[in-house]
Amino acid sequence: MRVLVLGGEVEDMPQRISRSEVAVLDTLGAEGAMAMGELAARVRMPLSTATRVVDRMVERDLVQRERPEDNRRVVRVALGQAGQRFYDEALAERVAGTERMLEHLTATEQDELLRLYRKMVDGLLPQADAEKAR
């Protein structure tokens, strides 16, 4: 499936957002504004592809480009108003979905699940990053 079709429609929100666009929105929402090259690397796209994706998103106010005053050669990308609304609603849906799944576990089971997740994260990340993730 090349296009994600949203279930509901937010006021002024485009109905179709591609997977690439979702990756950009999710990355910028979670990590904040970043340089175009860094964004391309984070979403694992060639810079030229990421630039085309961002071009389409700028037109729909999902993202915006910024040029820092201290270095005008750098192009930073940040969420636009529509993109921020999409990210906030998607995050709320993720949290609600997780809460629905956890309802079926006892408090002890939830604690054990959290312990196991932490163990997996500790095994994947270098030690300094693992401490930050907690």
Secondary structure by P-SEA (a helix, b strand, c coil): ccbbbbccccccccccccaaaaaaaaaaaacccccaaaaaaaacccaaaaaaaaaaaaaaccbbbbbbcccccbbbbbbcaaaaaaaaaaaaaaaaaaaaaaccccaaaaaaaaaaaaaaaaacccaaaaaaac
